[in-house]
Amino acid sequence: MITAITQGLRRHWIMATLVAAGVVLRAITIFAYKPALMFFGDSYAYVVAAQRFQPPNDRPFGYPFVLRLLSYVGDLNAVTIIQHIVGVALAIVLYVVVIGRGARPWLAALAATPLLVDSYLIQIEHNILAETMFASLLFGAVLIVTKVELSPRWAAVAGAFLAAAALTRTVAIPIAAIFVGYLLIRKVGMKVLIGFAVAMLVPIVWYMSWFASYFGTFSTSDSSGRFLYGRVAVFADCSTVNLTKAEATLCDNSVPSARPNANFYVWASDSPVQALGAYGKQSDKIASSFSRKIILAQPLTYARYVITDFAHYFAPGKYTTRVDSPLGAWQFPTIYADPVASSAVARNDLAGNPIQPKIEAGPALFLKSYQGVVYTQGPILLAGLVLGLLAGWIDRGRRRWDGPFIALVGIAVLAVPSLTVMFDYRYGLPAIPLFMLSGAIGLQALLERRAERARALDPAVDDESAVQPQQSHRQRQRPRRPAWVLATLTASALAVLASVVWAAPLTRNPGFETYVSYRAELGTLGFALSKPEPVKNVPDLTEQKFQTGSIIATKTGAVAVPQRFMTAVEQAGGLVVFGAPSGRETRTNYNSGLRYVTFDNGWVFWSRLGGARAVYGDVYAAWYSPKVRARLKEPISDVETSPEGGAFQVFAGGSITQYANGSIKVTVNPKRPSTNPTPGGSVEPSRPASATTP
């Protein structure tokens, strides 16, 4: 056995060295950043979806499904370790596949090198993101469907892999057409095609039905229109199209050269798309209609942006432009939270509870320096693409279409985001294994063609370009189970898996959801100073303190209250007096600089000039009447109490006096204070109140 291992290492020493290097780099990453890296908002949205066990409206549930499953064995740190293992395993599988196609070990190792040492792949593996899972599922589907002898059962497995990839990232759905075309060219037979199609469609259709039960749309998401709006908003000229009133609100009249990237138009609180209201079927329909009209009116401009973004993936170096997604999110950080890069080291576990993150300065600096040098250059991907396409012309064998098929799948992985979203290096990472495999197939075909020509000139020349795969002895065939038995066993296994995931130790965490809505540690609340603590004498109410405020949670929801409001609450007796907050910080409809937070038993107002003033108790009961509240407006003094038990408070439009006997007197000023009506509304978490002029 030892001799066999020694001989194996001697023959595959290049790959063994690369695997060792890849493992060491990943071990350094795990040591440098604990527990994981988080990208806002995808990473946080995945965790929230896993806690809620329901489909998100803007991304599939595949990755949250896995997060729930992994919650049995560990936390975010375990997730990243498993993703690193998958990354190394993907490289080993690629190496074995290329060797199995008759290539020399050096060629197979060359193809696997980027998967093991590419710094951006290692960084993405350490993020709570779906890219590693998506890449492995799509690559698995490609490997299975390119088997020499593809049976209906193996075709069904390939279809299941592709369905899982599509439920991880929807970009795999249009890629299914390439798979079907490849199977038709191979003439694999109707049974194989049906097996592939059924196994792919059934999970997707089931998921779409589940999605429809929550959002009323038979789809995998209801945000595709918003994403497409982000694609076209960077160049849209509304003067060239006839828009409806709702569509016209999506126009940005600034010059295209001054516009931000697509992320702003899709996610920002002051994006024109926010005028459509909450995310949902109707708003997505309007955004989609607007986008189609712009594309039809400006087809050449749209094509220029798409082609530029697609070609960007094959350019040398790493750089981004104004309309691209920033590169910083995919680079190893040296600080705990970087709002510019929308990246942070996780400060919460899978359940949303606060934890202490850790960055080891030395390893982090090493990884950042390493990342500036070692990564897959765009021309390498281009070479893999071209060689894969050429393989169909060079190779005249029965597997001649494998290279072009794999290259086309890689092209689609890059083209779909370019067509529908924007350029982001993150979207290109899952294409690396595909282009490395297609490139290896094309290069092997070139070497074999050269060897054939050499043998034709001199029959004595040996073929040193390839190693013939070893033929294993034909094993005794086992009796095959009927298809209905396999289908029943598969359905039963999936039902058990779904039950296990449903029962996972994760539950909805309203406080964490609210924290995420404020951009988590990247937002105005900062990081947590405490765990959620029960509020004394108030049942089912918890308070979690942060750097600049608190999150007050009940069993059904939570509200973030900035510290300037909480200070007034605490001075007036705390949440025992005020109860739970019933709304987030909101602007008054008559003064944009005046904010308030409502509680069950009181209100707190705040302005930069007047500070925080609270209305509570019996004074609040008298003031809360809509007619009285409309005349008195906000308090301009604190409540003054008398030893006899009375209370007095001055408001902008009058005063309220509570006498010791319990009677109330409301005094309204003869002249109402002048007002400057402005639209009211909630204060966006990403915009501090101090940024608004009173």
C-alpha positions as CSV (number, residue, x, y, z in Angstrom):
1,M,0.0,0.0,0.0
2,I,2.8,2.4,0.9
3,T,4.5,1.5,-2.4
4,A,1.3,2.4,-4.3
5,I,1.0,5.7,-2.5
6,T,4.7,6.5,-3.2
7,Q,4.2,5.7,-6.9
8,G,1.1,7.8,-7.0
9,L,2.8,10.8,-5.5
10,R,5.7,10.3,-7.8
11,R,3.5,10.4,-10.8
12,H,1.1,13.2,-9.5
13,W,3.7,15.2,-7.5
14,I,2.7,18.5,-9.2
15,M,-0.9,18.1,-8.2
16,A,0.0,17.0,-4.7
17,T,2.1,20.1,-4.3
18,L,-0.7,22.3,-5.5
19,V,-3.2,20.6,-3.2
20,A,-0.9,21.1,-0.3
21,A,-0.5,24.8,-1.2
22,G,-4.3,25.2,-1.6
23,V,-4.9,23.6,1.8
24,V,-2.3,25.8,3.5
25,L,-3.8,29.0,2.0
26,R,-7.3,28.0,3.2
27,A,-6.0,27.2,6.6
28,I,-4.4,30.6,6.8
29,T,-7.7,32.2,5.8
30,I,-9.7,30.3,8.4
31,F,-7.2,31.4,11.0
32,A,-7.2,35.0,9.8
33,Y,-10.9,35.7,9.8
34,K,-13.3,34.2,12.3
35,P,-16.0,33.2,11.9
36,A,-16.7,34.3,8.3
37,L,-16.8,37.2,5.9
38,M,-20.2,38.8,5.2
39,F,-21.2,40.8,2.1
40,F,-24.1,43.2,2.6
41,G,-26.8,42.5,1.8
42,D,-26.6,39.0,0.2
43,S,-24.9,37.2,3.2
44,Y,-27.3,38.7,5.7
45,A,-30.3,38.0,3.5
46,Y,-29.3,34.3,3.2
47,V,-29.0,34.0,7.0
48,V,-32.4,35.7,7.5
49,A,-34.0,33.4,4.9
50,A,-32.5,30.4,6.6
51,Q,-33.9,31.5,10.0
52,R,-37.4,32.1,8.5
53,F,-37.5,29.0,6.4
54,Q,-39.4,30.7,3.6
55,P,-38.3,31.7,0.1
56,P,-36.8,35.2,-0.3
57,N,-38.4,37.4,-3.0
58,D,-35.1,38.4,-4.7
59,R,-32.9,35.2,-4.6
60,P,-33.6,31.4,-4.5
61,F,-33.7,29.4,-1.3
62,G,-31.1,26.8,-2.3
63,Y,-28.2,28.3,-0.2
64,P,-30.4,29.1,2.9
65,F,-31.6,25.5,2.7
66,V,-27.9,24.3,3.1
67,L,-27.3,26.8,5.9
68,R,-30.2,25.3,7.8
69,L,-28.8,21.9,7.2
70,L,-25.3,22.9,8.4
71,S,-26.8,24.5,11.6
72,Y,-26.8,21.0,13.0
73,V,-23.0,20.6,12.8
74,G,-21.8,24.0,13.5
75,D,-22.1,27.7,12.8
76,L,-20.7,30.2,10.3
77,N,-17.2,29.0,10.9
78,A,-18.3,25.4,10.0
79,V,-20.0,26.8,6.8
80,T,-16.7,28.4,5.6
81,I,-14.7,25.3,6.4
82,I,-17.0,23.1,4.4
83,Q,-16.9,25.6,1.5
84,H,-13.1,25.5,1.5
85,I,-13.2,21.7,1.5
86,V,-15.6,21.9,-1.5
87,G,-13.2,24.3,-3.3
88,V,-10.3,21.8,-2.9
89,A,-12.5,18.9,-3.8
90,L,-13.6,20.7,-7.0
91,A,-10.0,21.0,-8.1
92,I,-9.2,17.4,-7.4
93,V,-12.3,16.3,-9.4
94,L,-11.2,18.4,-12.3
95,Y,-7.8,16.9,-12.2
96,V,-9.1,13.3,-12.1
97,V,-11.5,14.1,-15.0
98,V,-8.8,15.6,-17.2
99,I,-6.5,12.6,-16.4
100,G,-9.4,10.3,-17.3
101,R,-9.6,11.9,-20.7
102,G,-6.1,10.7,-21.4
103,A,-4.1,13.9,-20.6
104,R,-0.7,14.0,-19.0
105,P,-0.5,14.9,-15.2
106,W,1.1,18.2,-16.0
107,L,-1.8,19.3,-18.2
108,A,-4.4,18.2,-15.6
109,A,-2.5,20.0,-12.9
110,L,-2.3,23.1,-15.0
111,A,-6.1,23.1,-15.4
112,A,-6.6,22.6,-11.6
113,T,-4.1,25.3,-10.5
114,P,-6.5,28.3,-10.5
115,L,-9.0,26.4,-8.4
116,L,-6.4,25.7,-5.7
117,V,-4.4,29.0,-5.5
118,D,-6.6,31.7,-6.9
119,S,-7.0,34.2,-4.1
120,Y,-10.4,35.5,-5.1
121,L,-11.8,31.9,-5.1
122,I,-10.4,31.4,-1.7
123,Q,-11.9,34.7,-0.5
124,I,-15.3,33.9,-1.9
125,E,-15.2,30.5,-0.2
126,H,-14.8,32.3,3.1
127,N,-17.9,34.4,2.5
128,I,-21.4,33.4,3.4
129,L,-22.3,33.4,-0.2
130,A,-23.7,30.9,-2.7
131,E,-21.0,31.0,-5.3
132,T,-19.0,28.0,-4.1
133,M,-22.1,25.9,-3.9
134,F,-23.4,27.1,-7.3
135,A,-20.0,26.4,-9.0
136,S,-19.8,22.9,-7.6
137,L,-23.4,22.0,-8.6
138,L,-23.1,23.4,-12.1
139,F,-19.7,21.7,-12.6
140,G,-21.2,18.5,-11.4
141,A,-24.0,18.7,-13.9
142,V,-21.5,19.4,-16.7
143,L,-19.3,16.4,-15.7
144,I,-22.2,14.0,-15.5
145,V,-23.9,15.0,-18.8
146,T,-20.6,14.6,-20.7
147,K,-20.2,11.0,-19.6
148,V,-19.3,8.7,-22.5
149,E,-22.2,6.4,-21.8
150,L,-25.1,8.5,-20.6
151,S,-28.0,6.4,-19.3
152,P,-31.4,7.9,-18.5
153,R,-30.6,7.5,-14.8
154,W,-27.4,9.5,-15.0
155,A,-29.2,12.0,-17.1
156,A,-31.7,12.4,-14.3
157,V,-28.9,12.9,-11.8
158,A,-27.4,15.6,-14.1
159,G,-30.9,17.3,-14.3
160,A,-31.2,17.2,-10.5
161,F,-27.7,18.9,-10.2
162,L,-28.7,21.6,-12.7
163,A,-32.0,22.1,-10.8
164,A,-30.1,22.5,-7.6
165,A,-27.8,25.0,-9.3
166,A,-30.8,26.9,-10.6
167,L,-32.3,27.1,-7.1
168,T,-29.0,28.4,-5.8
169,R,-28.5,31.0,-8.6
170,T,-31.2,31.6,-11.2
171,V,-28.6,32.1,-13.9
172,A,-28.6,28.3,-14.3
173,I,-32.2,28.4,-15.7
174,P,-31.4,29.7,-19.2
175,I,-28.2,27.6,-19.2
176,A,-30.5,24.5,-19.3
177,A,-31.1,25.3,-23.0
178,I,-27.4,24.7,-23.7
179,F,-27.6,21.3,-21.9
180,V,-30.6,20.3,-24.0
181,G,-28.9,21.4,-27.2
182,Y,-25.8,19.4,-26.3
183,L,-27.9,16.2,-25.6
184,L,-29.7,16.6,-29.0
185,I,-26.4,16.9,-30.8
186,R,-25.1,13.8,-29.1
187,K,-28.3,12.0,-30.2
188,V,-28.6,10.3,-26.8
189,G,-32.2,9.2,-27.3
190,M,-35.5,10.2,-26.0
191,K,-35.3,8.4,-22.7
192,V,-32.2,10.3,-21.7
193,L,-33.7,13.6,-22.7
194,I,-36.9,12.9,-20.7
195,G,-34.9,11.7,-17.7
196,F,-32.8,14.9,-17.7
197,A,-35.8,17.2,-18.3
198,V,-38.1,15.7,-15.7
199,A,-35.4,15.7,-13.0
200,M,-34.6,19.3,-13.8
201,L,-38.1,20.6,-14.1
202,V,-39.8,18.9,-11.1
203,P,-37.8,20.6,-8.4
204,I,-38.0,24.0,-10.1
205,V,-41.8,23.8,-10.6
206,W,-42.2,22.7,-7.0
207,Y,-40.2,25.6,-5.8
208,M,-42.1,28.0,-8.0
209,S,-45.3,26.7,-6.4
210,W,-43.9,27.2,-2.9
211,F,-42.8,30.7,-3.9
212,A,-46.3,31.5,-5.3
213,S,-47.8,30.5,-1.9
214,Y,-46.0,33.4,-0.3
215,F,-45.8,36.1,-3.1
216,G,-48.6,35.2,-5.5
217,T,-46.2,34.8,-8.4
218,F,-45.4,31.5,-10.1
219,S,-41.7,32.2,-10.4
220,T,-38.4,31.8,-8.6
221,S,-38.3,35.5,-7.7
222,D,-40.3,38.7,-8.3
223,S,-37.2,41.0,-8.6
224,S,-35.9,40.2,-12.1
225,G,-37.5,43.5,-13.3
226,R,-35.7,45.5,-10.7
227,F,-32.4,44.0,-11.6
228,L,-33.0,44.6,-15.2
229,Y,-33.9,48.2,-14.3
230,G,-30.5,48.5,-12.7
231,R,-28.9,47.3,-15.9
232,V,-30.6,50.0,-18.1
233,A,-30.8,52.9,-15.6
234,V,-27.2,53.7,-16.0
235,F,-27.8,54.8,-19.6
236,A,-31.6,55.2,-20.0
237,D,-32.7,58.2,-22.0
238,C,-36.4,58.6,-21.2
239,S,-36.9,61.3,-23.9
240,T,-36.7,58.5,-26.5
241,V,-39.6,56.4,-25.2
242,N,-43.3,56.7,-24.4
243,L,-43.7,55.9,-20.7
244,T,-46.7,55.5,-18.4
245,K,-46.9,57.7,-15.3
246,A,-45.6,55.0,-13.1
247,E,-42.7,54.1,-15.4
248,A,-41.7,57.8,-15.7
249,T,-40.9,57.9,-12.0
250,L,-38.0,55.5,-12.8
251,C,-36.2,58.1,-15.0
252,D,-32.9,59.6,-13.9
253,N,-32.5,62.9,-15.7
254,S,-28.8,63.3,-14.8
255,V,-26.3,62.8,-17.5
256,P,-25.2,59.1,-17.9
257,S,-21.6,59.9,-17.1
258,A,-22.6,61.2,-13.6
259,R,-24.9,58.2,-12.7
260,P,-23.9,55.6,-10.2
261,N,-23.8,51.8,-10.8
262,A,-26.7,49.4,-11.0
263,N,-26.5,48.5,-7.3
264,F,-27.7,52.0,-6.5
265,Y,-30.7,51.8,-8.7
266,V,-31.7,48.4,-7.4
267,W,-31.0,48.8,-3.6
268,A,-30.4,52.4,-2.6
269,S,-33.1,54.1,-0.4
270,D,-33.0,57.2,-2.7
271,S,-33.2,55.2,-5.9
272,P,-36.1,56.2,-8.3
273,V,-37.3,52.6,-8.0
274,Q,-38.3,53.2,-4.4
275,A,-41.1,55.4,-5.7
276,L,-42.8,52.2,-6.8
277,G,-43.2,51.1,-3.1
278,A,-42.5,47.8,-1.5
279,Y,-40.8,45.0,-3.4
280,G,-43.4,42.8,-5.1
281,K,-45.2,41.6,-8.2
282,Q,-46.6,45.0,-9.3
283,S,-43.5,47.1,-8.8
284,D,-41.4,44.5,-10.5
285,K,-43.8,44.5,-13.4
286,I,-43.4,48.2,-13.9
287,A,-39.6,48.1,-13.6
288,S,-39.6,45.3,-16.2
289,S,-41.8,47.2,-18.6
290,F,-39.7,50.3,-18.3
291,S,-36.5,48.3,-18.9
292,R,-37.9,46.6,-22.0
293,K,-38.9,49.9,-23.5
294,I,-35.5,51.4,-22.9
295,I,-33.7,48.4,-24.5
296,L,-36.0,48.6,-27.6
297,A,-35.4,52.3,-27.9
298,Q,-31.6,52.1,-27.3
299,P,-30.5,48.7,-28.5
300,L,-27.0,49.8,-29.6
301,T,-26.3,51.4,-26.3
302,Y,-27.6,48.4,-24.4
303,A,-25.5,46.1,-26.6
304,R,-22.4,48.3,-26.0
305,Y,-22.8,48.0,-22.2
306,V,-23.4,44.2,-22.4
307,I,-20.5,43.6,-24.6
308,T,-18.2,45.8,-22.6
309,D,-19.1,44.0,-19.4
310,F,-18.7,40.6,-20.9
311,A,-15.3,41.4,-22.4
312,H,-14.3,42.8,-19.0
313,Y,-14.1,39.3,-17.6
314,F,-11.3,38.5,-20.1
315,A,-9.2,41.6,-19.5
316,P,-5.8,41.4,-17.8
317,G,-5.5,42.5,-14.2
318,K,-8.3,43.4,-11.8
319,Y,-10.0,46.8,-12.1
320,T,-13.5,48.3,-12.0
321,T,-15.2,51.3,-13.6
322,R,-17.9,53.7,-12.3
323,V,-20.8,51.4,-13.5
324,D,-19.3,48.1,-12.1
325,S,-19.7,46.5,-8.8
326,P,-16.7,47.6,-6.6
327,L,-13.8,45.1,-6.3
328,G,-13.2,45.8,-2.6
329,A,-15.9,43.4,-1.5
330,W,-14.0,40.4,-2.9
331,Q,-10.6,41.4,-1.4
332,F,-9.3,40.2,1.9
333,P,-10.1,42.9,4.5
334,T,-7.8,44.3,7.2
335,I,-10.6,46.0,9.2
336,Y,-13.7,44.5,10.8
337,A,-16.3,46.5,8.8
338,D,-15.9,48.4,5.5
339,P,-19.0,50.3,4.5
340,V,-17.5,51.3,1.2
341,A,-16.9,47.7,0.2
342,S,-20.1,46.5,1.9
343,S,-18.0,43.8,3.6
344,A,-17.5,42.8,7.2
345,V,-16.3,40.0,9.5
346,A,-19.5,38.4,10.9
347,R,-20.6,39.7,14.4
348,N,-23.6,37.3,14.5
349,D,-24.0,33.6,14.4
350,L,-26.5,31.7,12.2
351,A,-29.2,32.3,14.8
352,G,-28.5,36.0,14.7
353,N,-27.0,36.2,18.2
354,P,-24.0,38.5,18.7
355,I,-20.5,37.0,18.8
356,Q,-17.0,38.4,18.9
357,P,-15.3,38.4,15.5
358,K,-11.6,38.1,15.1
359,I,-9.0,39.2,12.6
360,E,-5.4,38.1,12.9
361,A,-3.4,41.0,11.5
362,G,-0.4,39.1,10.3
363,P,-2.2,36.5,8.2
364,A,-4.7,39.1,7.0
365,L,-1.9,41.3,5.7
366,F,-0.3,38.3,4.0
367,L,-3.5,37.3,2.3
368,K,-4.1,40.8,1.1
369,S,-0.6,41.0,-0.4
370,Y,-0.9,37.5,-1.9
371,Q,-4.2,38.6,-3.5
372,G,-2.5,41.4,-5.3
373,V,-0.3,38.9,-7.2
374,V,-2.0,35.4,-7.4
375,Y,-5.3,35.3,-9.2
376,T,-6.6,34.0,-12.5
377,Q,-6.0,36.5,-15.3
378,G,-8.7,37.3,-17.8
379,P,-6.6,36.1,-20.8
380,I,-6.3,32.7,-19.2
381,L,-10.1,32.4,-19.1
382,L,-10.2,33.6,-22.7
383,A,-7.6,30.9,-23.7
384,G,-9.7,28.3,-22.0
385,L,-12.8,29.5,-23.9
386,V,-11.1,29.6,-27.3
387,L,-9.4,26.2,-26.8
388,G,-12.8,24.7,-25.8
389,L,-14.5,26.0,-28.9
390,L,-11.7,24.8,-31.1
391,A,-11.9,21.3,-29.6
392,G,-15.0,20.6,-31.6
393,W,-13.1,21.3,-34.8
394,I,-9.8,19.6,-33.8
395,D,-11.3,16.5,-32.3
396,R,-13.1,14.2,-34.7
397,G,-14.0,11.6,-32.1
398,R,-17.3,10.9,-30.4
399,R,-16.6,13.4,-27.7
400,R,-15.8,16.3,-30.0
401,W,-18.7,18.4,-28.7
402,D,-17.6,18.3,-25.0
403,G,-15.2,21.2,-25.3
404,P,-17.6,23.6,-27.1
405,F,-20.5,22.6,-24.8
406,I,-18.5,23.3,-21.6
407,A,-17.1,26.6,-23.1
408,L,-20.7,27.7,-24.0
409,V,-21.8,27.0,-20.4
410,G,-19.0,29.1,-19.1
411,I,-19.9,31.9,-21.6
412,A,-23.5,31.8,-20.4
413,V,-22.4,32.1,-16.8
414,L,-20.8,35.4,-17.7
415,A,-23.3,36.6,-20.3
416,V,-26.5,36.3,-18.3
417,P,-25.3,38.8,-15.6
418,S,-24.0,41.1,-18.3
419,L,-27.4,41.1,-20.0
420,T,-29.5,41.4,-16.9
421,V,-27.5,43.0,-14.0
422,M,-24.0,44.5,-14.2
423,F,-20.3,43.5,-14.2
424,D,-19.2,41.9,-11.0
425,Y,-16.0,39.8,-10.6
426,R,-18.1,37.7,-8.2
427,Y,-20.3,36.5,-11.1
428,G,-17.3,35.4,-13.0
429,L,-15.7,33.1,-10.4
430,P,-18.0,30.1,-11.0
431,A,-16.9,30.1,-14.7
432,I,-13.3,29.4,-13.8
433,P,-13.6,25.6,-13.4
434,L,-15.6,25.5,-16.7
435,F,-13.0,27.4,-18.8
436,M,-10.2,25.4,-17.2
437,L,-11.8,22.1,-18.2
438,S,-12.7,23.3,-21.7
439,G,-9.2,24.7,-22.1
440,A,-7.7,21.4,-21.0
441,I,-9.9,19.5,-23.5
442,G,-8.9,21.8,-26.3
443,L,-5.2,21.7,-25.5
444,Q,-5.3,17.9,-25.2
445,A,-7.0,17.7,-28.6
446,L,-4.2,19.9,-30.1
447,L,-1.5,17.7,-28.6
448,E,-3.2,14.5,-29.9
449,R,-3.5,16.0,-33.3
450,R,0.1,16.9,-33.4
451,A,1.0,13.4,-32.2
452,E,-1.1,11.9,-35.0
453,R,0.7,14.0,-37.6
454,A,4.1,12.9,-36.1
455,R,3.1,9.3,-36.3
456,A,1.9,9.7,-39.9
457,L,5.3,11.1,-40.8
458,D,7.2,8.5,-38.7
459,P,5.3,5.5,-37.5
460,A,8.1,4.8,-35.0
461,V,7.3,7.9,-33.0
462,D,5.5,7.2,-29.8
463,D,2.6,9.3,-28.7
464,E,3.8,11.1,-25.6
465,S,1.0,13.6,-25.5
466,A,-1.5,11.3,-23.8
467,V,-1.8,8.5,-21.4
468,Q,-4.5,6.0,-22.4
469,P,-7.0,5.7,-19.6
470,Q,-6.8,2.3,-17.9
471,Q,-9.6,0.0,-18.8
472,S,-11.2,-1.5,-15.8
473,H,-12.4,-5.1,-15.9
474,R,-16.1,-5.3,-16.6
475,Q,-17.9,-6.0,-13.4
476,R,-20.8,-8.2,-13.1
477,Q,-23.9,-6.1,-13.7
478,R,-26.2,-5.8,-10.8
479,P,-29.9,-6.2,-11.4
480,R,-31.5,-2.8,-12.0
481,R,-34.4,-1.7,-10.0
482,P,-37.5,-0.5,-11.8
483,A,-37.8,3.2,-12.5
484,W,-40.8,3.5,-10.2
485,V,-38.8,2.1,-7.3
486,L,-36.0,4.6,-7.8
487,A,-38.5,7.4,-8.1
488,T,-40.2,6.4,-4.8
489,L,-36.8,6.0,-3.0
490,T,-35.7,9.4,-4.3
491,A,-38.9,11.1,-3.3
492,S,-38.7,9.5,0.2
493,A,-35.1,10.6,0.6
494,L,-36.0,14.2,-0.4
495,A,-39.0,14.2,2.0
496,V,-36.7,13.1,4.9
497,L,-34.2,15.7,4.0
498,A,-36.8,18.4,3.8
499,S,-38.1,17.4,7.2
500,V,-34.6,17.5,8.7
501,V,-34.0,21.0,7.3
502,W,-37.4,22.1,8.5
503,A,-36.6,20.9,12.1
504,A,-33.2,22.6,12.1
505,P,-32.3,24.6,15.2
506,L,-33.0,27.9,13.6
507,T,-36.0,30.1,14.2
508,R,-37.1,33.5,13.0
509,N,-35.2,36.3,14.8
510,P,-37.1,39.6,14.4
511,G,-34.3,41.6,16.2
512,F,-31.7,40.3,13.7
513,E,-34.0,41.1,10.8
514,T,-34.3,44.7,12.0
515,Y,-30.5,44.9,12.5
516,V,-30.0,43.7,8.9
517,S,-32.5,46.4,7.7
518,Y,-30.1,48.9,9.2
519,R,-27.2,47.4,7.3
520,A,-26.0,45.5,10.3
521,E,-22.6,46.5,11.6
522,L,-22.1,48.5,8.5
523,G,-25.0,50.8,9.3
524,T,-25.9,53.5,11.8
525,L,-26.5,51.2,14.8
526,G,-22.9,49.9,14.8
527,F,-22.2,46.6,16.5
528,A,-24.0,45.0,19.5
529,L,-23.0,45.8,23.0
530,S,-25.2,43.1,24.6
531,K,-27.3,40.2,23.9
532,P,-31.1,40.6,23.8
533,E,-32.2,40.9,27.4
534,P,-35.8,40.6,28.8
535,V,-37.3,43.9,29.9
536,K,-38.2,43.7,33.6
537,N,-41.9,43.7,34.3
538,V,-42.8,43.8,30.6
539,P,-43.6,40.3,29.3
540,D,-42.4,39.1,25.9
541,L,-40.2,42.2,25.4
542,T,-36.5,42.2,24.9
543,E,-33.9,44.9,24.4
544,Q,-30.5,44.6,22.8
545,K,-28.2,47.6,23.1
546,F,-26.0,48.7,20.2
547,Q,-23.4,51.5,19.8
548,T,-26.0,54.1,18.8
549,G,-29.3,52.7,19.9
550,S,-31.4,49.7,20.9
551,I,-33.5,47.1,19.1
552,I,-36.7,46.4,21.0
553,A,-38.3,43.0,20.0
554,T,-41.5,41.2,20.7
555,K,-42.4,37.7,19.5
556,T,-43.7,39.0,16.2
557,G,-41.5,41.9,15.3
558,A,-38.8,44.4,16.3
559,V,-38.0,48.1,16.0
560,A,-34.7,49.9,16.1
561,V,-34.8,53.0,18.3
562,P,-31.8,55.4,18.1
563,Q,-30.1,56.3,21.4
564,R,-31.3,59.9,21.3
565,F,-34.8,58.6,21.7
566,M,-33.9,55.9,24.1
567,T,-32.2,58.4,26.4
568,A,-35.5,60.2,26.8
569,V,-37.3,56.9,27.4
570,E,-34.9,55.9,30.1
571,Q,-35.1,59.3,31.8
572,A,-38.9,59.0,31.9
573,G,-38.9,55.6,33.5
574,G,-37.9,53.2,30.7
575,L,-39.8,50.7,28.7
576,V,-41.9,49.8,31.7
577,V,-43.6,53.2,31.3
578,F,-43.6,53.4,27.5
579,G,-44.1,49.7,26.5
580,A,-43.0,48.4,23.1
581,P,-42.2,50.7,20.2
582,S,-44.9,50.6,17.6
583,G,-43.1,52.3,14.7
584,R,-39.6,53.2,13.6
585,E,-38.2,56.7,13.5
586,T,-40.4,58.9,11.3
587,R,-40.5,62.5,10.1
588,T,-43.4,64.7,10.9
589,N,-45.5,65.8,8.0
590,Y,-45.0,69.5,8.8
591,N,-41.3,69.7,9.7
592,S,-38.7,67.4,8.0
593,G,-36.2,68.1,10.8
594,L,-38.6,66.9,13.5
595,R,-38.6,63.1,14.1
596,Y,-40.6,60.9,16.4
597,V,-40.9,57.3,17.6
598,T,-44.2,55.9,18.8
599,F,-44.6,53.5,21.7
600,D,-47.6,51.7,23.1
601,N,-47.9,54.2,25.9
602,G,-46.1,57.3,24.6
603,W,-44.2,59.2,21.9
604,V,-40.7,60.7,21.8
605,F,-39.9,63.6,19.6
606,W,-36.4,64.8,18.6
607,S,-34.9,67.7,16.7
608,R,-31.3,68.9,16.5
609,L,-32.2,72.2,18.1
610,G,-34.6,71.0,20.8
611,G,-33.3,67.5,21.6
612,A,-35.6,64.7,22.7
613,R,-38.9,65.3,24.4
614,A,-41.2,62.5,25.6
615,V,-45.0,62.5,26.0
616,Y,-46.2,59.8,28.4
617,G,-48.6,59.0,31.2
618,D,-51.8,60.9,31.8
619,V,-50.5,63.8,29.7
620,Y,-50.0,61.4,26.8
621,A,-53.6,60.1,27.2
622,A,-54.9,63.7,26.9
623,W,-52.6,64.6,24.1
624,Y,-53.2,61.5,22.0
625,S,-56.6,62.5,20.8
626,P,-56.2,63.3,17.1
627,K,-57.9,66.8,17.4
628,V,-55.8,67.7,20.4
629,R,-52.6,66.4,18.9
630,A,-53.2,68.3,15.7
631,R,-53.5,71.6,17.6
632,L,-50.8,71.1,20.2
633,K,-48.2,69.6,17.9
634,E,-44.9,68.3,19.5
635,P,-43.7,68.9,23.1
636,I,-41.1,71.7,23.6
637,S,-40.5,70.9,27.3
638,D,-40.2,67.8,29.5
639,V,-43.0,66.8,31.8
640,E,-42.9,68.8,35.1
641,T,-44.4,67.1,38.1
642,S,-45.6,68.5,41.4
643,P,-45.3,66.9,44.9
644,E,-49.1,66.8,45.1
645,G,-49.2,64.5,42.0
646,G,-49.9,66.9,39.2
647,A,-48.1,67.3,35.9
648,F,-47.5,70.0,33.3
649,Q,-46.0,70.0,29.8
650,V,-45.7,72.7,27.2
651,F,-46.2,72.0,23.5
652,A,-45.6,74.0,20.4
653,G,-49.3,74.9,20.2
654,G,-50.3,75.0,23.9
655,S,-50.0,73.1,27.1
656,I,-51.5,70.3,29.1
657,T,-52.0,70.5,32.9
658,Q,-52.9,67.5,35.1
659,Y,-54.2,68.5,38.5
660,A,-53.7,66.5,41.7
661,N,-57.3,65.4,41.6
662,G,-56.8,63.8,38.2
663,S,-58.6,66.4,36.1
664,I,-56.9,67.5,32.9
665,K,-56.8,71.0,31.3
666,V,-55.7,71.5,27.7
667,T,-54.7,75.0,26.8
668,V,-54.4,75.9,23.1
669,N,-52.5,79.0,22.0
670,P,-54.7,81.5,20.3
671,K,-52.3,81.6,17.3
672,R,-51.2,78.3,15.7
673,P,-47.5,78.1,15.1
674,S,-46.5,78.5,11.5
675,T,-45.7,75.4,9.6
676,N,-43.8,74.4,6.6
677,P,-45.6,71.3,5.2
678,T,-43.3,68.7,3.8
679,P,-43.9,65.0,3.0
680,G,-43.6,62.8,6.0
681,G,-42.2,59.3,6.1
682,S,-39.9,56.8,7.8
683,V,-36.3,57.8,8.2
684,E,-34.1,55.5,6.2
685,P,-31.6,53.4,8.3
686,S,-28.7,54.2,6.0
687,R,-29.2,58.0,6.4
688,P,-28.5,59.6,9.8
689,A,-31.1,62.0,11.1
690,S,-28.4,64.7,11.4
691,A,-28.1,64.7,7.6
692,T,-31.6,66.3,7.3
693,T,-32.0,70.0,7.6
694,P,-34.6,71.0,10.2
